[in-house]
């Protein structure tokens, strides 16, 4: 499943277009698949945190629940984490240190 179908298709892969922000039919898309590889994330979440939350958190929850309901035996999830340090080396969230 991809929001934008790539031109490259490896053997054994079938791309299906969908958008996690609006897609409610994930269970039917996932039913009968061998695996779901979830790599979706919204770039630059700091600029639009509500939009990023919709995609990165709520969209991921939709994927995990749909995969479980569809009986998908394998889910691979890769999270993107970026922690920004200011010029003094303090983390942008105001804490003492960042866990990486």
N, C-alpha and C positions, 0 to 999 in steps of 0.2 A: 504494500500500500504506500502510495506517495502522493503528496499534494500536487507535485509536478512530476509527471512520468519521465524518467531519464531515457536517453537514447540507448544507453548500454543495458543489455539484459543478459546476465550470466545464465548458463545452462541450468534448467530446473527452477527458474524463477519466473513468476507471472506478476507483473505490476498491475495494481488496481488503483485508480485515482480516488482520493478521499481527503478531507480536511478535518483534523481532530477538533477544531474549534466549532464545527457545525455538524459533524458526522455522528448520527445516532445508530446507524446500521452496522456497527463494528462486529457484533456477534455473528451476523450472517456472512460478513466478509471473512471472518476468521475460521468459521466452521469448516472442518476437513483439512486445515493446513497442518503441516508438520512443525512449523515454528513461526513465531512473530519476533522480528528484530525491530526494536523500538529505538529510533535514533532522533526523533523529532524534538526540536527545541526552538525557541524564538530567540533570534539574535538581538543583542542590545536590550535586555530586559530592564536595565536601570532607567531607560528613557520613557518606557511605558509599562510600569510594573503591573498594572491590572491586566493588560493584554498578555504580558509574559506569563502571569499566573494562570490565565485561562489555558494557554497552550502547554506550558512546561509542567504545571502541577495537575490541573483538572484534566487536561488532555491525556496525561500519563495515567491517571487513575482510571479514565475511561478505557484505555488500552488494556490495562491489567485486569480490570473487571470483565471486560468483554472476552479476553483470552481465556480466563478461568471459566466463564459461562459456556464458551464454545468448546471447551475441552482441549485446548491447544496444549500439547505436552511440553513444549519448550518456549520460554520467553527470554530473549536476550535484550538487556537494557543497558545503554551507555549514557551516563549523565554527563552534562557539560558543566564544569565548575570553574568560575573565574573569580579570583579574589583580588581586588584592586588595593594597592598600598599607596598612601600619600607620600609626599617628598620626605617625611620624617621616618617612614617605615611603619607607621601606624595603619591598622586596617581601616578601610573606608566605613565599616559598620560601627566603629567606635570602640571596639573591644581591645583587649590587651594583645591578642595574637590571633593569627588565622591558622586553622587546621587545614592542611593540604594533604 
